């Protein structure tokens, strides 16, 4: 532990973003923000750290184990570094914007820091771009957030887009209706998450049969909904199913090109959600592009729904822009030349001293062209 660290060594799960990737990430965030703005979502910027009690209240409680904590030397109170921005936006909505008209549409972009990475997402610092629709329990709100997220991802040029819809409250509602207690629910949660039908049957008790049939009601939306429709569900669970059917129908009308799948038992990562939830995927990419769903802004707060997209994953999924035209300006170029060419869309790189071979210097600095007198010449 006393050995000197190499200056480039970073803690596990953290990394530097170098050119041109850093610029591409900024462009991704800008494009997403433009789509959200056009849909009436207004940007907010929560702080990096908050008092622990506030940060981990309501929906934020689900991120308690992932939150870095430290003592604020000024207030002498514990503060937390945000591990997710959704709870912060919920706090803003219920405090600073409590008198704003509902439904309230907000969006955000920023970095979060987590204690540990996951099996699939090993990064501990994650870029998030997301939106929240607060103050409406309407089916139309569920449809809107999925459709807006899909439109934003499409604007990045991501192909093969699909969304997996889930109902994290369906299994608890079903188990309660069948008389299973909290311990029994906890026992079936693991096997259901791992899609283990045999283990589910072994620990499911009175709910074993219907839980087993729920496991098979996954896949493309229409066949999955047909399988769900054949189940004799208790009233609370049937209400959840009906809402899912309405959301699927609404998305099919609004975005017929979007591939829809259903997984009625998926719960991992949706622990604080209170209704229809979802995750976005792209063909050929293993990880999620983002996820979201319905929740409450506080323990007894307003209904809300929203989504979070992960900028680091989007960099892999979206086609990167082609290299721009970079123009090398020799040190003796007229001062007005740079402004004129930048006005025409060029990226200019100014020479800082005389060089023997202007073409070679332009190539060394990654420029595609160089200025020779008043003419633009190609490096190649």
PAVEXFI-615519 format. One record per residue (C-alpha): residue number from 1; residue in three letters; chain; y, x, z. Coordinates in Angstrom, 2 decimals, always signed. Example, Ala and Ser with C-alpha at 12.3 -4.5 7.8 and 13.67 -1.06 7.14 Angstrom:
2
NODE num residu chaine       v       u       w
NODE   1    ALA      A   -4.50  +12.30   +7.80
NODE   2    SER      A   -1.06  +13.67   +7.14
This chain:
380
NODE num residu chaine       v       u       w
NODE   1    UNK      A   +0.00   +0.00   +0.00
NODE   2    UNK      A   +2.30   +3.02   +0.41
NODE   3    UNK      A   +1.82   +4.12   -3.21
NODE   4    UNK      A   +4.97   +3.81   -5.31
NODE   5    UNK      A   +4.87   +0.88   -7.71
NODE   6    UNK      A   +5.45   +1.34  -11.40
NODE   7    UNK      A   +8.80   -0.28  -12.29
NODE   8    UNK      A   +7.12   -2.56  -14.84
NODE   9    UNK      A   +4.49   -3.86  -12.40
NODE  10    UNK      A   +5.03   -7.49  -11.36
NODE  11    UNK      A   +3.21   -9.74   -8.88
NODE  12    UNK      A   +0.22  -11.62  -10.22
NODE  13    UNK      A   +1.19  -14.68  -12.23
NODE  14    UNK      A   +4.70  -13.41  -13.06
NODE  15    UNK      A   +5.83  -11.75  -16.27
NODE  16    UNK      A   +8.85  -10.60  -18.25
NODE  17    UNK      A   +9.70  -12.55  -21.38
NODE  18    UNK      A  +10.83  -10.13  -24.07
NODE  19    UNK      A  +12.49  -10.51  -27.48
NODE  20    UNK      A  +11.93  -12.54  -29.57
NODE  21    UNK      A   +9.91  -14.76  -27.21
NODE  22    UNK      A  +12.75  -15.24  -24.74
NODE  23    UNK      A  +15.05  -16.50  -27.50
NODE  24    UNK      A  +12.30  -18.78  -28.81
NODE  25    UNK      A  +11.83  -20.28  -25.34
NODE  26    UNK      A  +15.56  -21.02  -25.16
NODE  27    UNK      A  +15.36  -22.67  -28.57
NODE  28    UNK      A  +12.39  -24.79  -27.45
NODE  29    UNK      A  +14.30  -26.00  -24.40
NODE  30    UNK      A  +17.34  -26.76  -26.55
NODE  31    UNK      A  +15.32  -28.83  -29.04
NODE  32    UNK      A  +13.60  -30.81  -26.29
NODE  33    UNK      A  +16.93  -31.46  -24.55
NODE  34    UNK      A  +18.43  -32.72  -27.82
NODE  35    UNK      A  +15.70  -35.35  -28.19
NODE  36    UNK      A  +16.03  -36.48  -24.57
NODE  37    UNK      A  +19.80  -36.72  -24.86
NODE  38    UNK      A  +19.50  -38.92  -27.94
NODE  39    UNK      A  +17.30  -41.30  -25.96
NODE  40    UNK      A  +19.93  -41.73  -23.28
NODE  41    UNK      A  +18.58  -39.29  -20.68
NODE  42    UNK      A  +21.30  -37.34  -18.85
NODE  43    UNK      A  +20.82  -33.79  -17.61
NODE  44    UNK      A  +20.77  -32.81  -13.94
NODE  45    UNK      A  +20.39  -29.33  -12.45
NODE  46    UNK      A  +18.76  -29.20   -9.01
NODE  47    UNK      A  +18.98  -26.00   -6.93
NODE  48    UNK      A  +16.21  -23.41   -6.87
NODE  49    UNK      A  +15.72  -23.88   -3.10
NODE  50    UNK      A  +16.11  -26.78   -0.71
NODE  51    UNK      A  +15.50  -27.56   +2.93
NODE  52    UNK      A  +11.76  -27.82   +3.41
NODE  53    UNK      A  +11.89  -31.30   +4.97
NODE  54    UNK      A  +13.67  -32.72   +1.93
NODE  55    UNK      A  +11.76  -30.79   -0.71
NODE  56    UNK      A   +8.37  -31.91   +0.60
NODE  57    UNK      A   +9.26  -35.55   +1.29
NODE  58    UNK      A   +7.82  -38.41   -0.75
NODE  59    UNK      A   +6.23  -37.23   -3.99
NODE  60    UNK      A   +7.01  -33.64   -2.99
NODE  61    UNK      A   +4.31  -33.72   -0.29
NODE  62    UNK      A   +1.69  -33.14   -3.00
NODE  63    UNK      A   +3.20  -29.69   -3.66
NODE  64    UNK      A   +3.24  -28.52   -0.02
NODE  65    UNK      A   +0.41  -26.00   -0.48
NODE  66    UNK      A   +2.07  -24.55   -3.57
NODE  67    UNK      A   +5.54  -24.07   -2.07
NODE  68    UNK      A   +6.95  -20.71   -0.97
NODE  69    UNK      A   +8.81  -21.04   +2.34
NODE  70    UNK      A  +11.38  -18.82   +4.00
NODE  71    UNK      A  +13.99  -18.97   +6.74
NODE  72    UNK      A  +17.56  -19.63   +5.66
NODE  73    UNK      A  +19.61  -16.99   +7.52
NODE  74    UNK      A  +22.70  -19.25   +7.52
NODE  75    UNK      A  +21.35  -22.60   +8.72
NODE  76    UNK      A  +18.34  -21.14  +10.55
NODE  77    UNK      A  +16.24  -23.87   +8.97
NODE  78    UNK      A  +13.16  -23.48   +6.80
NODE  79    UNK      A  +13.78  -23.80   +3.09
NODE  80    UNK      A  +11.34  -24.01   +0.20
NODE  81    UNK      A  +11.45  -22.64   -3.34
NODE  82    UNK      A  +10.71  -25.52   -5.68
NODE  83    UNK      A   +7.19  -25.72   -7.06
NODE  84    UNK      A   +7.97  -28.81   -9.13
NODE  85    UNK      A  +11.26  -30.38  -10.21
NODE  86    UNK      A  +10.24  -34.05  -10.23
NODE  87    UNK      A  +10.66  -34.51   -6.43
NODE  88    UNK      A  +14.12  -32.93   -6.67
NODE  89    UNK      A  +15.21  -35.38   -9.35
NODE  90    UNK      A  +13.82  -38.23   -7.24
NODE  91    UNK      A  +15.94  -37.01   -4.32
NODE  92    UNK      A  +19.05  -36.86   -6.50
NODE  93    UNK      A  +18.40  -40.39   -7.75
NODE  94    UNK      A  +18.03  -41.85   -4.26
NODE  95    UNK      A  +20.98  -39.99   -2.71
NODE  96    UNK      A  +23.70  -38.66   -4.99
NODE  97    UNK      A  +23.04  -41.29   -7.68
NODE  98    UNK      A  +21.86  -44.16   -5.49
NODE  99    UNK      A  +24.67  -46.42   -6.77
NODE 100    UNK      A  +24.18  -45.57  -10.46
NODE 101    UNK      A  +22.95  -48.45  -12.65
NODE 102    UNK      A  +19.20  -48.86  -12.99
NODE 103    UNK      A  +17.09  -48.00  -14.82
NODE 104    UNK      A  +18.33  -44.44  -14.41
NODE 105    UNK      A  +17.37  -41.91  -17.08
NODE 106    UNK      A  +17.60  -38.25  -16.10
NODE 107    UNK      A  +16.20  -35.00  -17.50
NODE 108    UNK      A  +16.04  -31.39  -16.36
NODE 109    UNK      A  +15.05  -27.90  -17.46
NODE 110    UNK      A  +14.36  -24.92  -15.23
NODE 111    UNK      A  +11.86  -22.60  -13.62
NODE 112    UNK      A   +9.51  -23.34  -10.71
NODE 113    UNK      A   +7.55  -20.94   -8.52
NODE 114    UNK      A   +4.13  -21.62   -7.02
NODE 115    UNK      A   +2.08  -19.85   -4.37
NODE 116    UNK      A   -0.89  -19.54   -6.70
NODE 117    UNK      A   -1.84  -20.27  -10.27
NODE 118    UNK      A   -4.65  -22.58  -11.32
NODE 119    UNK      A   -7.91  -21.90  -13.12
NODE 120    UNK      A   -6.40  -22.82  -16.48
NODE 121    UNK      A   -2.71  -22.20  -15.78
NODE 122    UNK      A   -2.69  -18.78  -14.07
NODE 123    UNK      A   +1.11  -18.41  -14.19
NODE 124    UNK      A   +2.93  -18.85  -10.89
NODE 125    UNK      A   +6.39  -19.07  -12.45
NODE 126    UNK      A   +6.46  -21.94  -14.91
NODE 127    UNK      A   +9.25  -23.25  -17.12
NODE 128    UNK      A   +9.60  -27.03  -16.95
NODE 129    UNK      A  +11.43  -29.50  -19.17
NODE 130    UNK      A  +11.05  -33.09  -18.11
NODE 131    UNK      A  +12.52  -36.55  -17.83
NODE 132    UNK      A  +12.42  -39.32  -15.25
NODE 133    UNK      A  +12.97  -43.05  -15.76
NODE 134    UNK      A  +13.81  -44.42  -12.33
NODE 135    UNK      A  +14.17  -47.99  -11.10
NODE 136    UNK      A  +11.83  -49.91  -13.39
NODE 137    UNK      A   +8.25  -51.07  -12.91
NODE 138    UNK      A   +8.03  -52.50  -16.44
NODE 139    UNK      A   +5.21  -51.69  -18.84
NODE 140    UNK      A   +7.96  -50.85  -21.34
NODE 141    UNK      A   +9.00  -47.95  -19.09
NODE 142    UNK      A   +5.48  -46.47  -19.20
NODE 143    UNK      A   +5.47  -46.79  -22.98
NODE 144    UNK      A   +8.93  -45.24  -23.31
NODE 145    UNK      A   +8.24  -42.05  -21.37
NODE 146    UNK      A   +5.02  -41.33  -23.29
NODE 147    UNK      A   +6.69  -42.06  -26.62
NODE 148    UNK      A   +9.80  -39.98  -25.85
NODE 149    UNK      A   +7.68  -37.04  -24.71
NODE 150    UNK      A   +5.59  -37.31  -27.88
NODE 151    UNK      A   +8.73  -37.41  -30.03
NODE 152    UNK      A  +10.10  -34.33  -28.28
NODE 153    UNK      A   +6.87  -32.42  -28.85
NODE 154    UNK      A   +6.76  -33.52  -32.48
NODE 155    UNK      A  +10.32  -32.21  -32.91
NODE 156    UNK      A   +8.93  -28.75  -32.11
NODE 157    UNK      A   +6.52  -29.03  -35.03
NODE 158    UNK      A   +3.41  -29.31  -32.85
NODE 159    UNK      A   +0.50  -30.66  -34.88
NODE 160    UNK      A   -2.62  -32.46  -33.70
NODE 161    UNK      A   -0.85  -34.07  -30.75
NODE 162    UNK      A   -2.86  -36.30  -28.41
NODE 163    UNK      A   -2.26  -37.96  -25.06
NODE 164    UNK      A   -4.93  -38.70  -22.47
NODE 165    UNK      A   -4.15  -41.77  -20.35
NODE 166    UNK      A   -5.58  -42.15  -16.87
NODE 167    UNK      A   -5.39  -44.45  -13.86
NODE 168    UNK      A   -5.50  -42.33  -10.68
NODE 169    UNK      A   -5.18  -45.47   -8.53
NODE 170    UNK      A   -8.10  -47.31  -10.18
NODE 171    UNK      A  -10.94  -45.67   -8.25
NODE 172    UNK      A   -9.21  -46.03   -4.83
NODE 173    UNK      A   -8.47  -49.71   -5.58
NODE 174    UNK      A  -12.07  -50.26   -6.63
NODE 175    UNK      A  -13.52  -48.51   -3.58
NODE 176    UNK      A  -11.28  -50.42   -1.17
NODE 177    UNK      A  -12.27  -53.72   -2.77
NODE 178    UNK      A  -15.95  -52.82   -2.36
NODE 179    UNK      A  -15.52  -51.88   +1.30
NODE 180    UNK      A  -15.72  -48.08   +1.02
NODE 181    UNK      A  -13.71  -46.21   +3.63
NODE 182    UNK      A  -11.57  -43.11   +3.16
NODE 183    UNK      A  -14.49  -40.76   +3.87
NODE 184    UNK      A  -16.62  -42.43   +1.20
NODE 185    UNK      A  -13.76  -42.25   -1.30
NODE 186    UNK      A  -13.34  -38.54   -0.57
NODE 187    UNK      A  -17.08  -38.04   -1.10
NODE 188    UNK      A  -17.05  -39.54   -4.61
NODE 189    UNK      A  -13.80  -37.90   -5.68
NODE 190    UNK      A  -15.33  -34.50   -6.39
NODE 191    UNK      A  -18.26  -35.74   -8.49
NODE 192    UNK      A  -15.95  -38.04  -10.45
NODE 193    UNK      A  -13.51  -35.20  -11.16
NODE 194    UNK      A  -16.40  -33.11  -12.48
NODE 195    UNK      A  -17.84  -36.06  -14.45
NODE 196    UNK      A  -21.13  -35.66  -12.56
NODE 197    UNK      A  -22.92  -39.00  -12.92
NODE 198    UNK      A  -25.92  -38.01  -10.81
NODE 199    UNK      A  -23.82  -36.81   -7.87
NODE 200    UNK      A  -21.62  -39.89   -8.14
NODE 201    UNK      A  -24.66  -42.15   -7.93
NODE 202    UNK      A  -25.93  -40.23   -4.91
NODE 203    UNK      A  -22.78  -40.63   -2.81
NODE 204    UNK      A  -21.12  -43.73   -4.29
NODE 205    UNK      A  -22.87  -46.30   -2.10
NODE 206    UNK      A  -21.97  -49.86   -3.05
NODE 207    UNK      A  -19.70  -48.58   -5.81
NODE 208    UNK      A  -22.28  -46.33   -7.47
NODE 209    UNK      A  -23.10  -48.60  -10.40
NODE 210    UNK      A  -19.55  -49.47  -11.39
NODE 211    UNK      A  -18.35  -45.87  -10.87
NODE 212    UNK      A  -21.13  -44.66  -13.12
NODE 213    UNK      A  -20.06  -47.11  -15.80
NODE 214    UNK      A  -16.45  -45.99  -15.39
NODE 215    UNK      A  -17.55  -42.45  -16.15
NODE 216    UNK      A  -18.87  -43.61  -19.51
NODE 217    UNK      A  -15.67  -45.53  -20.33
NODE 218    UNK      A  -13.86  -42.42  -21.54
NODE 219    UNK      A  -12.83  -41.18  -24.94
NODE 220    UNK      A  -10.84  -42.68  -27.79
NODE 221    UNK      A   -8.62  -45.44  -26.48
NODE 222    UNK      A  -10.05  -48.49  -28.22
NODE 223    UNK      A  -13.75  -47.84  -27.46
NODE 224    UNK      A  -12.85  -46.84  -23.90
NODE 225    UNK      A  -10.85  -50.02  -23.36
NODE 226    UNK      A  -13.73  -52.07  -24.77
NODE 227    UNK      A  -16.09  -50.43  -22.26
NODE 228    UNK      A  -13.63  -51.11  -19.44
NODE 229    UNK      A  -13.30  -54.75  -20.51
NODE 230    UNK      A  -17.04  -55.24  -20.00
NODE 231    UNK      A  -16.80  -54.23  -16.34
NODE 232    UNK      A  -16.53  -56.91  -13.66
NODE 233    UNK      A  -13.72  -55.29  -11.67
NODE 234    UNK      A  -12.21  -56.59   -8.41
NODE 235    UNK      A   -8.72  -58.05   -8.79
NODE 236    UNK      A   -6.65  -54.95   -7.82
NODE 237    UNK      A   -8.63  -52.77  -10.24
NODE 238    UNK      A   -8.51  -55.44  -12.97
NODE 239    UNK      A   -4.70  -55.45  -12.73
NODE 240    UNK      A   -4.69  -51.70  -13.37
NODE 241    UNK      A   -6.94  -52.18  -16.40
NODE 242    UNK      A   -4.69  -54.90  -17.82
NODE 243    UNK      A   -1.64  -52.65  -17.56
NODE 244    UNK      A   -3.48  -49.83  -19.30
NODE 245    UNK      A   -4.38  -52.18  -22.15
NODE 246    UNK      A   -0.72  -53.18  -22.52
NODE 247    UNK      A   +0.46  -49.56  -22.58
NODE 248    UNK      A   -2.10  -48.59  -25.21
NODE 249    UNK      A   -1.10  -51.57  -27.38
NODE 250    UNK      A   +2.58  -50.69  -27.03
NODE 251    UNK      A   +2.02  -47.04  -27.95
NODE 252    UNK      A   -0.07  -48.00  -30.96
NODE 253    UNK      A   +2.81  -50.11  -32.25
NODE 254    UNK      A   +5.52  -47.56  -31.47
NODE 255    UNK      A   +3.71  -44.35  -32.45
NODE 256    UNK      A   +0.69  -45.19  -34.60
NODE 257    UNK      A   +0.25  -41.52  -35.53
NODE 258    UNK      A   -0.31  -40.48  -31.89
NODE 259    UNK      A   -3.94  -39.91  -30.90
NODE 260    UNK      A   -4.75  -41.81  -27.69
NODE 261    UNK      A   -7.66  -41.19  -25.33
NODE 262    UNK      A   -8.51  -42.76  -21.98
NODE 263    UNK      A  -10.11  -41.25  -18.88
NODE 264    UNK      A  -10.11  -43.92  -16.13
NODE 265    UNK      A  -11.39  -41.65  -13.34
NODE 266    UNK      A   -9.32  -38.45  -13.82
NODE 267    UNK      A   -7.33  -37.62  -10.70
NODE 268    UNK      A   -6.77  -33.87  -10.55
NODE 269    UNK      A   -3.08  -33.08  -10.71
NODE 270    UNK      A   -2.13  -36.76  -10.37
NODE 271    UNK      A   -2.46  -37.00   -6.59
NODE 272    UNK      A   +1.00  -38.45   -5.94
NODE 273    UNK      A   +0.97  -40.83   -8.92
NODE 274    UNK      A   +0.85  -44.55   -8.29
NODE 275    UNK      A   -0.06  -45.96  -11.69
NODE 276    UNK      A   -0.61  -45.06  -15.32
NODE 277    UNK      A   -0.49  -41.31  -15.81
NODE 278    UNK      A   -1.05  -39.05  -18.79
NODE 279    UNK      A   -1.45  -35.51  -20.10
NODE 280    UNK      A   -0.53  -34.11  -23.53
NODE 281    UNK      A   -2.74  -31.80  -25.57
NODE 282    UNK      A   -2.61  -30.21  -29.02
NODE 283    UNK      A   -5.48  -29.48  -31.37
NODE 284    UNK      A   -6.75  -25.93  -30.98
NODE 285    UNK      A   -4.98  -25.30  -27.67
NODE 286    UNK      A   -6.98  -25.25  -24.42
NODE 287    UNK      A   -4.28  -26.03  -21.85
NODE 288    UNK      A   -2.04  -29.01  -21.28
NODE 289    UNK      A   +1.36  -29.17  -22.93
NODE 290    UNK      A   +2.58  -31.35  -20.09
NODE 291    UNK      A   +1.77  -34.34  -17.94
NODE 292    UNK      A   +3.40  -37.24  -16.19
NODE 293    UNK      A   +3.02  -40.75  -14.88
NODE 294    UNK      A   +4.17  -43.39  -12.45
NODE 295    UNK      A   +5.22  -42.61   -8.87
NODE 296    UNK      A   +7.57  -43.69   -6.07
NODE 297    UNK      A  +10.78  -41.74   -5.49
NODE 298    UNK      A  +10.15  -41.75   -1.72
NODE 299    UNK      A   +7.56  -43.08   +0.73
NODE 300    UNK      A   +8.88  -46.61   +0.20
NODE 301    UNK      A  +11.22  -45.80   -2.65
NODE 302    UNK      A  +11.97  -47.01   -6.14
NODE 303    UNK      A   +9.33  -47.24   -8.86
NODE 304    UNK      A   +9.65  -44.42  -11.36
NODE 305    UNK      A   +7.80  -42.77  -14.20
NODE 306    UNK      A   +8.38  -39.54  -16.05
NODE 307    UNK      A   +6.90  -36.39  -17.54
NODE 308    UNK      A   +7.03  -32.62  -17.30
NODE 309    UNK      A   +6.45  -30.30  -20.26
NODE 310    UNK      A   +5.55  -26.63  -19.76
NODE 311    UNK      A   +7.69  -24.31  -21.84
NODE 312    UNK      A   +5.28  -21.37  -21.61
NODE 313    UNK      A   +2.47  -23.44  -23.15
NODE 314    UNK      A   +4.82  -24.88  -25.77
NODE 315    UNK      A   +5.57  -21.35  -26.98
NODE 316    UNK      A   +1.88  -21.05  -27.89
NODE 317    UNK      A   +1.61  -24.52  -29.43
NODE 318    UNK      A   +4.79  -24.73  -31.49
NODE 319    UNK      A   +5.14  -22.73  -34.71
NODE 320    UNK      A   +7.53  -19.86  -34.00
NODE 321    UNK      A  +10.58  -19.62  -36.23
NODE 322    UNK      A  +10.59  -17.02  -38.96
NODE 323    UNK      A  +12.68  -13.94  -38.30
NODE 324    UNK      A  +16.33  -14.55  -39.08
NODE 325    UNK      A  +18.40  -12.51  -41.46
NODE 326    UNK      A  +19.75   -9.51  -39.53
NODE 327    UNK      A  +22.58   -7.56  -41.13
NODE 328    UNK      A  +23.37   -3.99  -40.10
NODE 329    UNK      A  +27.11   -3.19  -40.16
NODE 330    UNK      A  +27.90   +0.52  -40.43
NODE 331    UNK      A  +30.49   +1.82  -38.01
NODE 332    UNK      A  +33.08   +2.09  -40.80
NODE 333    UNK      A  +32.67   -1.55  -41.93
NODE 334    UNK      A  +35.96   -3.54  -41.94
NODE 335    UNK      A  +36.48   -5.34  -38.58
NODE 336    UNK      A  +36.73   -8.73  -40.31
NODE 337    UNK      A  +33.40   -8.27  -42.13
NODE 338    UNK      A  +31.26   -9.15  -39.11
NODE 339    UNK      A  +33.03  -12.40  -38.46
NODE 340    UNK      A  +32.81  -13.44  -42.09
NODE 341    UNK      A  +29.06  -12.82  -42.34
NODE 342    UNK      A  +28.30  -14.38  -38.96
NODE 343    UNK      A  +30.19  -17.43  -40.15
NODE 344    UNK      A  +27.73  -17.61  -43.05
NODE 345    UNK      A  +24.78  -17.63  -40.62
NODE 346    UNK      A  +23.88  -13.95  -40.44
NODE 347    UNK      A  +22.94  -12.13  -37.25
NODE 348    UNK      A  +24.93   -8.89  -37.29
NODE 349    UNK      A  +24.05   -5.61  -35.59
NODE 350    UNK      A  +27.00   -3.23  -35.41
NODE 351    UNK      A  +26.56   +0.50  -35.78
NODE 352    UNK      A  +28.15   +2.49  -32.96
NODE 353    UNK      A  +28.45   +5.82  -34.73
NODE 354    UNK      A  +28.05   +7.50  -38.13
NODE 355    UNK      A  +24.48   +7.92  -39.42
NODE 356    UNK      A  +23.11   +9.99  -42.28
NODE 357    UNK      A  +21.01   +7.18  -43.79
NODE 358    UNK      A  +22.37   +3.64  -43.33
NODE 359    UNK      A  +19.26   +2.04  -44.82
NODE 360    UNK      A  +16.95   +3.94  -42.46
NODE 361    UNK      A  +19.12   +3.07  -39.46
NODE 362    UNK      A  +19.09   -0.62  -40.39
NODE 363    UNK      A  +15.30   -0.50  -40.66
NODE 364    UNK      A  +15.00   +1.29  -37.29
NODE 365    UNK      A  +17.05   -1.45  -35.61
NODE 366    UNK      A  +14.96   -4.24  -37.10
NODE 367    UNK      A  +17.52   -5.42  -39.65
NODE 368    UNK      A  +16.51   -7.00  -42.95
NODE 369    UNK      A  +19.76   -6.09  -44.71
NODE 370    UNK      A  +22.68   -3.68  -44.43
NODE 371    UNK      A  +26.29   -3.71  -45.61
NODE 372    UNK      A  +27.21   -1.16  -48.26
NODE 373    UNK      A  +30.92   -1.40  -48.97
NODE 374    UNK      A  +31.41   -5.11  -49.53
NODE 375    UNK      A  +27.86   -5.76  -50.73
NODE 376    UNK      A  +24.76   -6.81  -48.80
NODE 377    UNK      A  +21.72   -4.71  -49.59
NODE 378    UNK      A  +18.09   -5.33  -48.62
NODE 379    UNK      A  +16.35   -2.79  -46.40
NODE 380    UNK      A  +13.00   -3.08  -48.16
